[in-house]
């Protein structure tokens, strides 16, 4: 059985509360009692000394007659009522001369033979039955009576220990009540923890389970503005991105299936028709050329996919060199001379400097220029112009490829960078397109840490602009 962290926390909290109460009840009880005994003993010792000095010493300095003892007894009884204690006058030989607990007329002189002042050690009080004189434990305080530098007797004050224990219990009751109140108040901390931490974490855990199960539409409703809220917002954003990724993957599979299935179906159909004689021998060359064109399309599609995959897995692996971008543009344009001549398309080169050096992967930038020029020629009308311009601004070289073609619909502008995306015009005008050209362009420019933008108006044309970092002309040796 799994134990939740919250249950462990609650159990620890309860155990801590009971242990705290037990420790306070055990140690504080004895410590408080010892402290009260010490304070009460000190207070009674002062009283006993006062009695010894002011009421009893005269008895030993005079005749020590019965009238003097009667007077002392009356005074002891008055003090007994005031102190709530039993007061004795104990002779040095252990005989009790005065006992405030009994009337003097009924008093018979008794003796405590085992009495020994040294039994108290270095203290002036003792706890117990005082040589079995009392049936309960007493706090007995003894103050000596001295006359002519000799100890003549002792003033003893006895109070029941239960009185001090009762006082101790009253004090501890306040302590226990305070501890209980603090414990109950600490439950507010537990409640706040439950509401602000535990419950949001449970929601986050459930959301993580839902996302792991593929339910990316599950809404995580945590509206805190602290770290928990930030975590929830991050998970919501992650779920949204995963949902977009999931939809993209499904679309990707559908697109790639369509783009592979169409040429394969054509190849299979034509080959079967040749084998069963539906296509006569004299016409097979024509259809073999179609089959060859379809295989070239599949090869181009596969190469594009491999190129994109290499950017996904090795984005930082670029062969950076300093080169003249104008020269690369001229070389790329020359590879399209045949297509442009057949369709009477003119390519105008507009350079603000004879040479413009940039720092980039020259091979990949050639691929960018090739794809952009290929698109520009593909969507340009016959007898039109294409403009390629390089401009230096703020240590960046801006490269522009602009055509006078059919343009891109506004609702398609945000989708042109997606893999396998083709506008309806593209599908109608050129069946050989793979829909990967602009995706590859975007990946290459992004891998260089640069940006590319597209500006297009239907019926007017399209312009692609990307940037590369400018460098000074390399020194020749």
BAMI-429730 format. One record per residue (C-alpha): residue number from 1; x, y, z. Coordinates in Angstrom, 1 decimal. Example, Ala and Ser with C-alpha at 12.3 -4.5 7.8 and 13.67 -1.06 7.14 Angstrom:
2
<r 1, <12.3, -4.5, 7.8>>
<r 2, <13.7, -1.1, 7.1>>
***
This chain:
477
<r 1, <0.0, 0.0, 0.0>>
<r 2, <1.4, 3.4, -1.0>>
<r 3, <1.4, 6.1, 1.7>>
<r 4, <1.0, 9.6, 0.4>>
<r 5, <3.4, 12.3, 1.4>>
<r 6, <0.5, 14.3, 2.8>>
<r 7, <-0.6, 11.4, 5.1>>
<r 8, <3.0, 11.1, 6.3>>
<r 9, <3.1, 14.8, 7.0>>
<r 10, <-0.2, 14.6, 9.0>>
<r 11, <1.1, 11.6, 11.0>>
<r 12, <4.3, 13.4, 11.8>>
<r 13, <2.4, 16.5, 12.8>>
<r 14, <0.2, 14.6, 15.2>>
<r 15, <3.1, 12.6, 16.7>>
<r 16, <5.1, 15.8, 17.1>>
<r 17, <2.1, 17.3, 19.0>>
<r 18, <1.7, 14.4, 21.3>>
<r 19, <5.4, 14.1, 22.0>>
<r 20, <5.7, 17.8, 22.7>>
<r 21, <2.8, 17.5, 25.2>>
<r 22, <4.3, 14.4, 26.8>>
<r 23, <7.7, 16.0, 27.2>>
<r 24, <6.2, 19.2, 28.7>>
<r 25, <4.0, 17.1, 31.0>>
<r 26, <6.9, 15.0, 32.2>>
<r 27, <9.8, 17.3, 32.5>>
<r 28, <8.0, 20.6, 33.2>>
<r 29, <6.0, 19.0, 36.0>>
<r 30, <9.0, 18.0, 38.0>>
<r 31, <11.0, 21.1, 37.2>>
<r 32, <8.1, 23.3, 38.2>>
<r 33, <7.6, 21.4, 41.4>>
<r 34, <11.3, 21.7, 42.3>>
<r 35, <11.2, 25.4, 41.5>>
<r 36, <8.1, 26.0, 43.7>>
<r 37, <9.5, 24.0, 46.6>>
<r 38, <12.7, 26.0, 46.4>>
<r 39, <10.8, 29.3, 46.4>>
<r 40, <8.4, 28.3, 49.1>>
<r 41, <11.2, 26.9, 51.3>>
<r 42, <13.2, 30.1, 51.0>>
<r 43, <10.1, 32.2, 51.9>>
<r 44, <9.3, 30.0, 54.9>>
<r 45, <12.9, 30.1, 56.0>>
<r 46, <12.7, 33.9, 56.2>>
<r 47, <9.5, 33.6, 58.2>>
<r 48, <11.1, 31.0, 60.5>>
<r 49, <14.1, 33.3, 61.0>>
<r 50, <11.8, 36.2, 61.7>>
<r 51, <9.9, 34.2, 64.3>>
<r 52, <13.1, 32.9, 65.9>>
<r 53, <14.5, 36.5, 66.3>>
<r 54, <11.3, 38.3, 67.4>>
<r 55, <9.2, 35.8, 69.3>>
<r 56, <11.3, 32.9, 70.5>>
<r 57, <14.8, 34.1, 71.4>>
<r 58, <13.5, 35.9, 74.5>>
<r 59, <12.2, 32.6, 75.9>>
<r 60, <15.7, 31.2, 76.1>>
<r 61, <17.2, 34.5, 77.5>>
<r 62, <14.7, 34.5, 80.5>>
<r 63, <13.2, 32.0, 82.8>>
<r 64, <11.7, 29.7, 80.2>>
<r 65, <8.5, 29.4, 82.2>>
<r 66, <5.1, 28.1, 81.0>>
<r 67, <3.6, 31.6, 80.6>>
<r 68, <6.2, 32.4, 78.0>>
<r 69, <5.4, 29.2, 76.1>>
<r 70, <1.7, 30.0, 76.3>>
<r 71, <2.4, 33.4, 74.8>>
<r 72, <4.6, 31.9, 72.0>>
<r 73, <1.8, 29.4, 71.3>>
<r 74, <-0.7, 32.2, 70.8>>
<r 75, <1.6, 33.9, 68.5>>
<r 76, <2.3, 30.6, 66.6>>
<r 77, <-1.4, 30.0, 66.2>>
<r 78, <-1.9, 33.5, 64.7>>
<r 79, <0.9, 32.9, 62.3>>
<r 80, <-0.4, 29.4, 61.5>>
<r 81, <-3.6, 31.0, 60.3>>
<r 82, <-1.7, 33.6, 58.2>>
<r 83, <0.8, 31.1, 56.7>>
<r 84, <-1.5, 28.1, 56.5>>
<r 85, <1.3, 26.0, 58.0>>
<r 86, <2.1, 24.2, 61.2>>
<r 87, <4.7, 26.0, 63.3>>
<r 88, <6.7, 24.2, 66.0>>
<r 89, <9.2, 25.2, 68.6>>
<r 90, <11.6, 22.3, 68.9>>
<r 91, <14.1, 22.1, 71.6>>
<r 92, <17.6, 21.1, 70.9>>
<r 93, <17.0, 17.7, 72.5>>
<r 94, <14.2, 17.0, 70.1>>
<r 95, <11.3, 17.8, 72.4>>
<r 96, <8.3, 19.8, 70.9>>
<r 97, <7.7, 22.7, 73.2>>
<r 98, <5.0, 24.5, 71.1>>
<r 99, <2.8, 23.1, 68.4>>
<r 100, <0.4, 25.5, 66.7>>
<r 101, <-1.8, 22.6, 65.5>>
<r 102, <-3.1, 21.8, 69.1>>
<r 103, <-4.2, 24.1, 71.9>>
<r 104, <-1.6, 24.7, 74.6>>
<r 105, <-3.9, 23.4, 77.4>>
<r 106, <-4.2, 20.1, 75.7>>
<r 107, <-0.6, 19.8, 74.7>>
<r 108, <1.5, 17.2, 76.2>>
<r 109, <5.2, 17.5, 75.6>>
<r 110, <6.4, 15.0, 73.0>>
<r 111, <9.8, 14.2, 71.7>>
<r 112, <11.2, 13.4, 68.3>>
<r 113, <14.2, 11.3, 69.4>>
<r 114, <15.7, 10.6, 65.9>>
<r 115, <15.8, 14.3, 65.1>>
<r 116, <19.2, 15.3, 63.7>>
<r 117, <19.7, 18.7, 62.0>>
<r 118, <22.5, 17.3, 59.9>>
<r 119, <19.9, 15.2, 58.1>>
<r 120, <19.1, 18.2, 56.0>>
<r 121, <22.7, 18.4, 54.7>>
<r 122, <23.6, 21.8, 53.3>>
<r 123, <19.9, 22.8, 52.9>>
<r 124, <17.5, 24.3, 55.4>>
<r 125, <14.6, 22.2, 54.5>>
<r 126, <13.6, 18.5, 54.0>>
<r 127, <10.7, 16.8, 52.3>>
<r 128, <8.9, 13.8, 53.9>>
<r 129, <6.9, 12.7, 56.9>>
<r 130, <9.5, 14.3, 59.2>>
<r 131, <10.5, 11.2, 61.1>>
<r 132, <7.1, 9.6, 60.7>>
<r 133, <5.4, 12.5, 62.5>>
<r 134, <3.0, 13.2, 59.7>>
<r 135, <0.9, 10.8, 57.6>>
<r 136, <1.5, 12.8, 54.4>>
<r 137, <4.6, 14.3, 52.8>>
<r 138, <5.4, 17.7, 54.2>>
<r 139, <7.9, 20.5, 53.4>>
<r 140, <9.6, 21.1, 56.6>>
<r 141, <11.8, 24.2, 57.1>>
<r 142, <14.0, 24.7, 60.1>>
<r 143, <15.6, 27.9, 61.4>>
<r 144, <18.0, 27.7, 64.3>>
<r 145, <17.5, 29.7, 67.6>>
<r 146, <20.9, 30.9, 68.9>>
<r 147, <21.7, 32.4, 72.2>>
<r 148, <25.1, 33.1, 73.6>>
<r 149, <26.6, 31.6, 70.4>>
<r 150, <24.9, 28.3, 71.0>>
<r 151, <21.9, 26.7, 69.2>>
<r 152, <19.1, 26.3, 71.7>>
<r 153, <16.4, 25.0, 69.5>>
<r 154, <14.7, 25.3, 66.1>>
<r 155, <11.6, 27.0, 64.7>>
<r 156, <10.0, 24.5, 62.3>>
<r 157, <7.4, 25.4, 59.8>>
<r 158, <5.6, 22.5, 58.1>>
<r 159, <3.3, 22.8, 55.1>>
<r 160, <1.7, 19.8, 53.2>>
<r 161, <3.5, 19.1, 50.0>>
<r 162, <0.2, 18.7, 48.3>>
<r 163, <-0.4, 22.4, 48.6>>
<r 164, <2.7, 23.1, 46.5>>
<r 165, <1.7, 20.3, 44.1>>
<r 166, <-1.7, 21.9, 43.7>>
<r 167, <-0.1, 25.2, 42.9>>
<r 168, <2.2, 23.4, 40.5>>
<r 169, <-0.9, 21.8, 38.8>>
<r 170, <-2.6, 25.2, 38.4>>
<r 171, <0.5, 26.6, 36.7>>
<r 172, <0.8, 23.5, 34.5>>
<r 173, <-2.9, 23.8, 33.5>>
<r 174, <-2.1, 27.2, 32.1>>
<r 175, <0.9, 25.8, 30.3>>
<r 176, <-1.1, 22.9, 28.9>>
<r 177, <-3.8, 25.2, 27.8>>
<r 178, <-1.3, 27.4, 26.1>>
<r 179, <0.4, 24.4, 24.4>>
<r 180, <-3.1, 23.2, 23.2>>
<r 181, <-3.9, 26.6, 21.9>>
<r 182, <-0.7, 26.8, 20.0>>
<r 183, <-1.2, 23.4, 18.6>>
<r 184, <-4.8, 24.3, 17.5>>
<r 185, <-3.5, 27.5, 16.0>>
<r 186, <-0.8, 25.6, 14.2>>
<r 187, <-3.7, 23.7, 12.5>>
<r 188, <-4.2, 26.9, 10.6>>
<r 189, <-0.8, 26.5, 9.1>>
<r 190, <-1.7, 22.9, 8.1>>
<r 191, <-5.0, 24.2, 6.6>>
<r 192, <-3.1, 26.9, 4.6>>
<r 193, <-0.6, 24.3, 3.5>>
<r 194, <-3.4, 22.0, 2.4>>
<r 195, <-5.1, 24.8, 0.4>>
<r 196, <-2.1, 26.5, -1.1>>
<r 197, <0.3, 23.5, -1.6>>
<r 198, <-1.2, 20.1, -1.2>>
<r 199, <-4.5, 20.6, -3.3>>
<r 200, <-2.7, 22.4, -6.1>>
<r 201, <0.0, 19.6, -6.2>>
<r 202, <-2.8, 17.0, -6.4>>
<r 203, <-4.3, 18.9, -9.3>>
<r 204, <-0.9, 19.1, -10.9>>
<r 205, <-0.3, 15.4, -10.4>>
<r 206, <-3.7, 14.5, -12.0>>
<r 207, <-2.9, 16.9, -14.9>>
<r 208, <0.4, 15.1, -15.4>>
<r 209, <-1.4, 11.8, -15.5>>
<r 210, <-3.8, 13.1, -18.1>>
<r 211, <-1.0, 14.5, -20.2>>
<r 212, <0.9, 11.3, -19.9>>
<r 213, <-2.2, 9.5, -21.2>>
<r 214, <-2.4, 11.8, -24.2>>
<r 215, <-5.3, 14.0, -23.0>>
<r 216, <-3.7, 17.3, -23.8>>
<r 217, <-7.0, 19.2, -23.6>>
<r 218, <-7.3, 18.6, -19.8>>
<r 219, <-7.5, 22.0, -18.1>>
<r 220, <-5.3, 22.5, -15.0>>
<r 221, <-7.2, 24.9, -12.9>>
<r 222, <-4.7, 26.4, -10.5>>
<r 223, <-4.8, 30.2, -10.2>>
<r 224, <-2.2, 30.9, -7.6>>
<r 225, <0.4, 33.7, -8.2>>
<r 226, <3.3, 31.9, -6.5>>
<r 227, <5.7, 29.2, -7.6>>
<r 228, <2.9, 26.6, -7.6>>
<r 229, <0.9, 28.9, -10.0>>
<r 230, <4.0, 29.3, -12.2>>
<r 231, <4.4, 25.5, -12.3>>
<r 232, <0.8, 25.1, -13.2>>
<r 233, <1.1, 27.7, -16.0>>
<r 234, <4.2, 26.0, -17.3>>
<r 235, <2.3, 22.6, -17.4>>
<r 236, <-0.6, 24.2, -19.1>>
<r 237, <1.7, 25.7, -21.7>>
<r 238, <3.5, 22.4, -22.1>>
<r 239, <0.1, 20.6, -22.6>>
<r 240, <-0.8, 23.2, -25.2>>
<r 241, <2.5, 22.7, -27.0>>
<r 242, <2.3, 18.9, -26.8>>
<r 243, <-1.2, 19.1, -28.2>>
<r 244, <0.0, 21.2, -31.0>>
<r 245, <2.9, 18.8, -31.5>>
<r 246, <0.5, 15.8, -31.5>>
<r 247, <-1.8, 17.5, -34.0>>
<r 248, <1.3, 18.4, -36.1>>
<r 249, <2.6, 14.8, -36.0>>
<r 250, <-0.8, 13.5, -37.1>>
<r 251, <-0.9, 16.1, -39.9>>
<r 252, <2.7, 15.3, -40.7>>
<r 253, <2.0, 11.5, -41.1>>
<r 254, <-1.1, 12.3, -43.2>>
<r 255, <0.9, 14.6, -45.5>>
<r 256, <3.8, 12.3, -45.9>>
<r 257, <1.5, 9.4, -46.5>>
<r 258, <-0.3, 11.3, -49.2>>
<r 259, <2.9, 12.5, -50.8>>
<r 260, <4.4, 9.1, -50.9>>
<r 261, <1.3, 7.2, -51.8>>
<r 262, <0.5, 9.4, -54.9>>
<r 263, <3.7, 8.7, -56.8>>
<r 264, <3.9, 5.1, -55.7>>
<r 265, <0.3, 4.6, -56.9>>
<r 266, <1.3, 6.1, -60.3>>
<r 267, <4.4, 4.0, -60.6>>
<r 268, <2.6, 0.8, -59.6>>
<r 269, <-0.3, 1.5, -62.0>>
<r 270, <2.0, 2.3, -65.0>>
<r 271, <4.2, -0.7, -64.4>>
<r 272, <1.3, -3.1, -64.1>>
<r 273, <-0.2, -1.6, -67.3>>
<r 274, <3.1, -2.3, -69.1>>
<r 275, <3.3, -5.8, -67.8>>
<r 276, <-0.3, -6.8, -68.7>>
<r 277, <0.0, -5.1, -72.1>>
<r 278, <-2.5, -2.3, -71.5>>
<r 279, <0.2, 0.1, -72.5>>
<r 280, <1.6, -0.9, -75.9>>
<r 281, <5.4, -1.3, -76.3>>
<r 282, <5.7, 1.8, -78.5>>
<r 283, <4.2, 4.0, -75.8>>
<r 284, <6.1, 2.5, -72.9>>
<r 285, <9.0, 5.1, -73.2>>
<r 286, <6.6, 7.9, -72.5>>
<r 287, <5.3, 6.2, -69.3>>
<r 288, <8.7, 5.1, -68.2>>
<r 289, <9.7, 8.8, -68.3>>
<r 290, <6.7, 9.5, -66.0>>
<r 291, <7.8, 6.7, -63.7>>
<r 292, <11.3, 8.2, -63.7>>
<r 293, <9.9, 11.7, -62.9>>
<r 294, <7.9, 10.2, -60.0>>
<r 295, <10.9, 8.4, -58.6>>
<r 296, <12.9, 11.7, -58.8>>
<r 297, <10.1, 13.3, -56.8>>
<r 298, <10.3, 10.5, -54.2>>
<r 299, <14.1, 11.0, -54.0>>
<r 300, <13.7, 14.7, -53.6>>
<r 301, <11.1, 14.2, -50.9>>
<r 302, <13.3, 11.7, -49.0>>
<r 303, <16.3, 14.0, -49.3>>
<r 304, <14.2, 16.9, -47.9>>
<r 305, <13.1, 14.8, -45.0>>
<r 306, <16.7, 13.8, -44.2>>
<r 307, <17.8, 17.4, -44.4>>
<r 308, <15.1, 18.5, -41.9>>
<r 309, <15.9, 15.6, -39.6>>
<r 310, <19.6, 16.6, -39.6>>
<r 311, <18.6, 20.1, -38.4>>
<r 312, <16.4, 18.6, -35.7>>
<r 313, <19.2, 16.4, -34.3>>
<r 314, <22.3, 18.4, -35.2>>
<r 315, <21.2, 22.0, -35.1>>
<r 316, <24.5, 23.4, -34.0>>
<r 317, <26.7, 21.6, -36.5>>
<r 318, <27.4, 24.3, -39.0>>
<r 319, <30.6, 24.8, -41.1>>
<r 320, <31.0, 28.5, -40.4>>
<r 321, <33.2, 30.4, -42.8>>
<r 322, <33.6, 34.0, -44.1>>
<r 323, <32.6, 34.4, -47.8>>
<r 324, <31.2, 36.8, -50.3>>
<r 325, <27.4, 36.4, -50.4>>
<r 326, <27.2, 38.3, -53.7>>
<r 327, <29.5, 35.7, -55.4>>
<r 328, <27.3, 32.9, -54.0>>
<r 329, <24.2, 34.6, -55.3>>
<r 330, <25.8, 34.9, -58.8>>
<r 331, <26.7, 31.2, -58.8>>
<r 332, <23.3, 30.1, -57.7>>
<r 333, <21.5, 32.3, -60.3>>
<r 334, <23.7, 30.8, -63.1>>
<r 335, <22.2, 27.3, -62.3>>
<r 336, <18.7, 28.6, -63.3>>
<r 337, <19.7, 30.2, -66.6>>
<r 338, <18.1, 27.5, -68.7>>
<r 339, <14.7, 27.7, -66.9>>
<r 340, <14.7, 31.5, -67.0>>
<r 341, <15.6, 31.5, -70.7>>
<r 342, <12.8, 29.1, -71.6>>
<r 343, <10.2, 31.2, -69.8>>
<r 344, <11.8, 34.6, -70.6>>
<r 345, <12.3, 35.5, -66.9>>
<r 346, <14.9, 38.1, -66.1>>
<r 347, <16.9, 38.0, -62.7>>
<r 348, <18.1, 41.4, -61.6>>
<r 349, <21.0, 41.6, -59.1>>
<r 350, <20.9, 44.7, -56.9>>
<r 351, <24.1, 44.9, -54.8>>
<r 352, <25.0, 48.0, -52.7>>
<r 353, <28.6, 46.9, -52.8>>
<r 354, <30.7, 44.8, -55.2>>
<r 355, <31.5, 42.4, -52.4>>
<r 356, <29.6, 41.7, -49.2>>
<r 357, <31.2, 39.3, -46.8>>
<r 358, <29.2, 37.4, -44.2>>
<r 359, <29.9, 34.6, -41.6>>
<r 360, <27.8, 31.5, -42.3>>
<r 361, <27.7, 27.9, -43.6>>
<r 362, <28.2, 28.6, -47.3>>
<r 363, <26.7, 25.3, -48.4>>
<r 364, <23.5, 25.7, -46.5>>
<r 365, <23.1, 29.3, -47.5>>
<r 366, <23.5, 28.2, -51.2>>
<r 367, <20.6, 25.8, -50.4>>
<r 368, <18.5, 28.6, -49.0>>
<r 369, <19.1, 30.7, -52.1>>
<r 370, <18.4, 27.8, -54.4>>
<r 371, <15.1, 27.0, -52.7>>
<r 372, <14.0, 30.6, -52.7>>
<r 373, <15.0, 31.1, -56.4>>
<r 374, <13.3, 27.8, -57.3>>
<r 375, <10.1, 29.0, -55.7>>
<r 376, <10.3, 32.5, -57.3>>
<r 377, <10.7, 31.0, -60.8>>
<r 378, <8.0, 28.4, -60.2>>
<r 379, <5.4, 31.0, -59.2>>
<r 380, <6.4, 33.7, -61.6>>
<r 381, <4.6, 34.4, -64.8>>
<r 382, <6.5, 34.3, -68.2>>
<r 383, <8.2, 37.5, -69.3>>
<r 384, <8.5, 38.7, -65.6>>
<r 385, <11.4, 39.8, -63.5>>
<r 386, <13.0, 38.5, -60.2>>
<r 387, <15.0, 40.8, -58.1>>
<r 388, <17.8, 39.7, -55.7>>
<r 389, <19.2, 42.5, -53.5>>
<r 390, <21.8, 42.6, -50.8>>
<r 391, <22.0, 45.6, -48.3>>
<r 392, <24.2, 46.3, -45.3>>
<r 393, <22.4, 47.8, -42.3>>
<r 394, <23.6, 47.8, -38.7>>
<r 395, <26.2, 45.1, -39.2>>
<r 396, <23.7, 42.8, -40.8>>
<r 397, <23.5, 41.9, -44.5>>
<r 398, <19.9, 41.8, -45.7>>
<r 399, <19.3, 39.4, -48.6>>
<r 400, <16.0, 39.9, -50.5>>
<r 401, <14.5, 37.6, -53.2>>
<r 402, <11.5, 39.2, -54.8>>
<r 403, <9.3, 37.9, -57.6>>
<r 404, <6.3, 39.2, -59.6>>
<r 405, <4.3, 36.0, -59.4>>
<r 406, <0.9, 35.0, -58.2>>
<r 407, <1.6, 35.8, -54.5>>
<r 408, <0.5, 33.9, -51.4>>
<r 409, <-3.0, 34.1, -49.9>>
<r 410, <-3.2, 36.0, -46.6>>
<r 411, <-4.6, 33.0, -44.7>>
<r 412, <-1.7, 30.9, -45.9>>
<r 413, <1.1, 33.3, -44.8>>
<r 414, <1.5, 31.8, -41.3>>
<r 415, <1.5, 28.2, -42.7>>
<r 416, <4.1, 28.5, -45.4>>
<r 417, <6.9, 27.4, -43.0>>
<r 418, <5.2, 24.2, -42.0>>
<r 419, <6.5, 20.9, -43.4>>
<r 420, <4.5, 19.6, -46.3>>
<r 421, <2.3, 22.7, -46.5>>
<r 422, <1.4, 23.6, -50.0>>
<r 423, <-1.0, 26.3, -51.1>>
<r 424, <-3.8, 25.3, -53.4>>
<r 425, <-2.0, 27.3, -56.1>>
<r 426, <1.1, 25.2, -55.6>>
<r 427, <-0.8, 21.9, -55.9>>
<r 428, <-2.5, 23.1, -59.0>>
<r 429, <0.5, 24.6, -60.7>>
<r 430, <3.3, 22.2, -59.8>>
<r 431, <2.5, 18.6, -58.8>>
<r 432, <6.2, 17.9, -58.2>>
<r 433, <6.6, 20.1, -55.2>>
<r 434, <7.3, 18.4, -51.8>>
<r 435, <6.2, 21.3, -49.5>>
<r 436, <9.5, 21.1, -47.7>>
<r 437, <11.5, 23.8, -49.4>>
<r 438, <10.5, 26.7, -47.2>>
<r 439, <10.7, 24.5, -44.0>>
<r 440, <14.3, 23.7, -44.9>>
<r 441, <15.0, 27.4, -45.5>>
<r 442, <13.5, 28.4, -42.1>>
<r 443, <15.5, 25.7, -40.3>>
<r 444, <18.8, 26.8, -41.9>>
<r 445, <18.3, 30.5, -41.2>>
<r 446, <17.1, 29.7, -37.6>>
<r 447, <20.1, 27.5, -37.0>>
<r 448, <22.3, 30.5, -37.8>>
<r 449, <20.5, 32.5, -35.2>>
<r 450, <19.1, 34.8, -37.8>>
<r 451, <15.6, 35.6, -39.1>>
<r 452, <13.6, 35.3, -42.3>>
<r 453, <10.3, 37.1, -43.2>>
<r 454, <7.9, 36.9, -46.1>>
<r 455, <5.9, 39.7, -47.6>>
<r 456, <3.3, 38.8, -50.2>>
<r 457, <0.3, 40.3, -52.1>>
<r 458, <-1.9, 38.1, -54.3>>
<r 459, <-1.5, 39.0, -58.0>>
<r 460, <1.5, 41.2, -57.2>>
<r 461, <4.3, 39.0, -56.0>>
<r 462, <6.2, 37.7, -53.0>>
<r 463, <9.4, 38.9, -51.3>>
<r 464, <11.5, 36.8, -48.9>>
<r 465, <14.1, 38.7, -46.7>>
<r 466, <16.6, 37.1, -44.4>>
<r 467, <19.7, 38.3, -42.6>>
<r 468, <23.3, 37.2, -42.1>>
<r 469, <26.0, 38.7, -39.8>>
<r 470, <28.4, 41.0, -41.7>>
<r 471, <32.2, 40.6, -41.4>>
<r 472, <35.0, 42.6, -42.7>>
<r 473, <36.7, 41.6, -45.9>>
<r 474, <39.3, 38.9, -45.2>>
<r 475, <42.9, 40.0, -45.6>>
<r 476, <44.7, 38.4, -48.6>>
<r 477, <48.2, 37.1, -48.2>>
***
